[in-house]
């Protein structure tokens, strides 16, 4: 990977929206990262073994960042994470992974920019509060297609 490349943290819904054929491309395999919880949610995917090679592991640094993310969410706010409905488990983790990726990049002269691929409004809003850029699955699919030309 060369310097100043963009890396993409992809949510579960985006995985299905970009389609399995795009998940086999060199662009996707070299630039996508999947938080552990996204892999858990995608465990029934026929290409799960390949997807697992892209895991952004839940390390102590990710857990510390997750705490920072959750501290920014009001207790009564269930738009990002709703434990009672078992919804959004990967969402705060994606933001935490982006924070860790960004922090690791800042320690090097040349590094990657970390973006989140989602259409989830709560993720977009909170990511913006942390200065993390978001792209839609459609925009990500377009970049994958353009890289294949």
TORBA-650460 format. One record per residue: residue in three letters; x, y, z of N, C-alpha, C in turn. Coordinates in steps of 0.2 Angstrom, whole numbers, padded with zeros to 4 digits, always signed. Layout:
ALAXYZXYZXYZ/...
***
This chain:
UNK+0004-0006+0000+0000+0000+0000+0004+0006+0000/UNK+0003+0011-0004+0007+0017-0004+0005+0022+0001/UNK+0008+0027+0001+0007+0032+0006+0000+0036+0005/UNK-0003+0039+0010-0009+0043+0009-0015+0040+0006/UNK-0015+0033+0006-0021+0030+0004-0027+0030+0008/UNK-0033+0029+0006-0039+0029+0010-0041+0022+0012/UNK-0043+0021+0018-0045+0015+0020-0052+0016+0022/UNK-0056+0011+0022-0063+0011+0022-0066+0006+0028/UNK-0069+0008+0033-0072+0004+0038-0079+0003+0035/UNK-0081-0003+0034-0087-0004+0030-0092-0007+0035/UNK-0099-0005+0035-0104-0007+0040-0107-0013+0036/UNK-0111-0017+0040-0114-0023+0037-0119-0022+0032/UNK-0123-0016+0032-0128-0015+0027-0124-0013+0020/UNK-0119-0009+0021-0115-0007+0015-0112-0013+0012/UNK-0110-0019+0016-0107-0025+0013-0112-0028+0008/UNK-0118-0028+0010-0123-0031+0005-0125-0026-0001/UNK-0125-0020+0001-0127-0015-0005-0121-0015-0010/UNK-0115-0015-0008-0110-0015-0014-0110-0022-0018/UNK-0112-0027-0015-0113-0033-0019-0106-0037-0018/UNK-0108-0044-0018-0102-0049-0017-0097-0048-0023/UNK-0099-0046-0029-0094-0046-0034-0089-0040-0033/UNK-0091-0035-0030-0086-0029-0028-0081-0031-0022/UNK-0084-0036-0018-0080-0038-0012-0074-0043-0014/UNK-0074-0045-0020-0068-0049-0023-0063-0045-0026/UNK-0064-0038-0027-0059-0034-0031-0053-0032-0027/UNK-0048-0031-0030-0041-0029-0027-0042-0023-0023/UNK-0046-0018-0025-0047-0012-0021-0051-0013-0015/UNK-0056-0017-0015-0059-0019-0009-0055-0023-0004/UNK-0051-0028-0006-0047-0032-0002-0041-0028+0001/UNK-0039-0023-0003-0033-0019+0000-0035-0013+0004/UNK-0041-0011+0004-0043-0005+0007-0048-0005+0012/UNK-0052-0011+0012-0058-0011+0017-0055-0015+0023/UNK-0059-0012+0028-0058-0015+0035-0064-0016+0038/UNK-0065-0022+0042-0072-0024+0045-0071-0025+0052/UNK-0074-0020+0056-0074-0021+0064-0076-0028+0065/UNK-0074-0031+0071-0076-0038+0073-0084-0039+0073/UNK-0087-0034+0076-0094-0034+0076-0098-0035+0069/UNK-0095-0031+0064-0098-0032+0058-0097-0039+0055/UNK-0091-0042+0056-0090-0049+0054-0095-0053+0058/UNK-0096-0052+0064-0101-0056+0068-0108-0055+0064/UNK-0110-0049+0063-0117-0048+0059-0117-0051+0052/UNK-0111-0052+0049-0111-0054+0042-0109-0062+0042/UNK-0109-0065+0048-0107-0072+0049-0110-0077+0044/UNK-0116-0076+0041-0119-0080+0037-0117-0079+0029/UNK-0113-0074+0028-0111-0072+0021-0107-0078+0018/UNK-0109-0079+0012-0105-0085+0009-0098-0084+0008/UNK-0095-0077+0008-0088-0076+0008-0085-0074+0014/UNK-0088-0076+0020-0086-0074+0027-0079-0076+0028/UNK-0076-0081+0025-0069-0082+0026-0064-0077+0023/UNK-0066-0075+0017-0062-0069+0014-0063-0063+0019/UNK-0069-0061+0021-0071-0055+0024-0067-0055+0031/UNK-0066-0061+0034-0063-0062+0040-0055-0059+0040/UNK-0052-0060+0034-0045-0058+0033-0045-0050+0033/UNK-0050-0047+0033-0050-0039+0033-0052-0037+0040/UNK-0052-0041+0045-0054-0039+0052-0050-0033+0055/UNK-0053-0028+0057-0050-0023+0061-0052-0025+0069/UNK-0047-0028+0072-0048-0032+0078-0050-0027+0084/UNK-0054-0030+0088-0055-0026+0094-0050-0026+0099/UNK-0045-0022+0099-0039-0021+0103-0041-0017+0110/UNK-0036-0017+0115-0037-0012+0120-0038-0005+0118/UNK-0034-0003+0113-0035+0004+0110-0042+0005+0107/UNK-0045+0000+0104-0052+0001+0101-0057+0001+0107/UNK-0056-0003+0112-0060-0002+0118-0060+0004+0121/UNK-0054+0007+0122-0053+0014+0125-0057+0019+0120/UNK-0056+0019+0114-0059+0023+0109-0067+0022+0110/UNK-0069+0016+0110-0076+0015+0111-0079+0018+0117/UNK-0075+0018+0122-0078+0022+0128-0078+0029+0127/UNK-0074+0032+0123-0074+0039+0121-0080+0040+0117/UNK-0081+0036+0112-0087+0036+0108-0094+0036+0112/UNK-0094+0031+0116-0100+0030+0120-0101+0036+0125/UNK-0096+0039+0128-0096+0045+0132-0100+0051+0128/UNK-0099+0051+0122-0102+0056+0118-0109+0055+0116/UNK-0112+0050+0118-0119+0048+0117-0123+0049+0123/UNK-0129+0053+0123-0133+0054+0128-0136+0047+0130/UNK-0137+0046+0137-0139+0040+0139-0146+0038+0136/UNK-0150+0043+0135-0157+0041+0133-0157+0041+0125/UNK-0152+0042+0122-0151+0042+0114-0151+0034+0112/UNK-0156+0032+0109-0155+0025+0106-0155+0025+0098/UNK-0153+0030+0095-0152+0031+0088-0146+0027+0086/UNK-0141+0027+0090-0135+0024+0088-0134+0017+0090/UNK-0137+0016+0096-0136+0009+0099-0142+0008+0103/UNK-0146+0002+0101-0152+0001+0105-0151-0007+0107/UNK-0149-0007+0113-0148-0014+0116-0154-0018+0117/UNK-0160-0015+0118-0166-0018+0119-0169-0021+0113/UNK-0167-0018+0107-0169-0021+0101-0163-0025+0097/UNK-0157-0025+0100-0152-0028+0098-0150-0025+0091/UNK-0150-0018+0091-0148-0015+0084-0142-0010+0085/UNK-0138-0010+0080-0133-0005+0080-0126-0007+0084/UNK-0126-0013+0085-0120-0016+0089-0113-0014+0086/UNK-0113-0014+0080-0106-0012+0076-0105-0005+0075/UNK-0111-0001+0076-0110+0006+0074-0105+0010+0078/UNK-0106+0010+0085-0101+0014+0089-0094+0011+0088/UNK-0093+0004+0087-0087+0001+0086-0083+0003+0079/UNK-0087+0005+0074-0085+0007+0068-0081+0014+0069/UNK-0085+0018+0073-0082+0025+0075-0075+0024+0079/UNK-0076+0020+0084-0070+0018+0088-0064+0016+0083/UNK-0065+0011+0079-0060+0009+0074-0057+0014+0070/UNK-0061+0019+0068-0059+0025+0064-0054+0029+0068/UNK-0056+0030+0074-0052+0034+0079-0045+0031+0080/UNK-0045+0025+0081-0039+0021+0082-0035+0021+0075/UNK-0038+0020+0070-0034+0020+0063-0031+0027+0062/UNK-0035+0032+0064-0033+0039+0063-0027+0041+0067/UNK-0027+0039+0074-0022+0040+0079-0016+0036+0077/UNK-0016+0030+0074-0010+0026+0072-0007+0030+0066/UNK-0011+0032+0061-0009+0036+0055-0005+0042+0057/UNK-0007+0046+0062-0004+0052+0064+0003+0051+0067/UNK+0005+0045+0069+0011+0043+0072+0016+0042+0066/UNK+0014+0042+0060+0018+0040+0054+0019+0047+0050/UNK+0024+0047+0046+0025+0053+0041+0019+0052+0036/UNK+0018+0046+0033+0013+0045+0028+0008+0040+0031/UNK+0002+0041+0030-0003+0036+0032-0009+0036+0029/UNK-0014+0032+0031-0020+0032+0027-0025+0037+0031/UNK-0030+0039+0027-0036+0042+0029-0041+0037+0030/UNK-0045+0037+0036-0050+0032+0038-0057+0035+0037/UNK-0061+0032+0032-0068+0034+0031-0072+0028+0033/UNK-0078+0030+0035-0083+0025+0036-0088+0024+0031/UNK-0090+0018+0029-0095+0017+0023-0101+0015+0026/UNK-0106+0020+0026-0113+0019+0029-0118+0024+0027/UNK-0124+0022+0028-0130+0027+0026-0133+0028+0033/UNK-0131+0025+0038-0134+0026+0045-0133+0033+0047/UNK-0139+0036+0048-0139+0044+0050-0136+0045+0057/UNK-0137+0040+0062-0134+0041+0068-0126+0041+0068/UNK-0124+0036+0064-0117+0035+0063-0114+0041+0060/UNK-0117+0043+0054-0115+0049+0051-0114+0055+0055/UNK-0119+0056+0059-0119+0062+0064-0113+0062+0069/UNK-0113+0056+0072-0108+0055+0078-0101+0055+0075/UNK-0100+0052+0069-0093+0052+0066-0091+0059+0064/UNK-0096+0063+0062-0094+0070+0060-0092+0074+0066/UNK-0095+0072+0072-0093+0076+0078-0086+0074+0080/UNK-0083+0068+0078-0076+0066+0079-0072+0068+0073/UNK-0075+0071+0068-0070+0073+0063-0069+0067+0058/UNK-0073+0062+0058-0072+0057+0053-0077+0057+0048/UNK-0074+0057+0042-0078+0057+0036-0082+0051+0034/UNK-0088+0051+0031-0092+0046+0029-0093+0046+0022/UNK-0093+0040+0019-0096+0039+0012-0101+0034+0011/UNK-0106+0035+0007-0111+0030+0006-0109+0024+0003/UNK-0113+0019+0003-0111+0013+0000-0111+0014-0008/UNK-0115+0018-0011-0115+0020-0018-0109+0023-0020/UNK-0106+0028-0016-0100+0031-0017-0094+0026-0017/UNK-0094+0022-0012-0089+0017-0011-0089+0012-0017/UNK-0095+0010-0019-0096+0006-0025-0093+0009-0031/UNK-0094+0015-0032-0092+0019-0038-0084+0019-0038/UNK-0081+0020-0032-0074+0020-0032-0071+0013-0033/UNK-0074+0008-0031-0072+0001-0032-0072+0000-0040/UNK-0078+0002-0043-0079+0001-0050-0073+0005-0054/UNK-0072+0011-0052-0067+0016-0056-0060+0013-0055/UNK-0059+0010-0049-0052+0007-0048-0051+0001-0053/UNK-0056-0002-0055-0056-0009-0059-0055-0007-0066/UNK-0056-0001-0068-0055+0001-0075-0048+0001-0078/
***
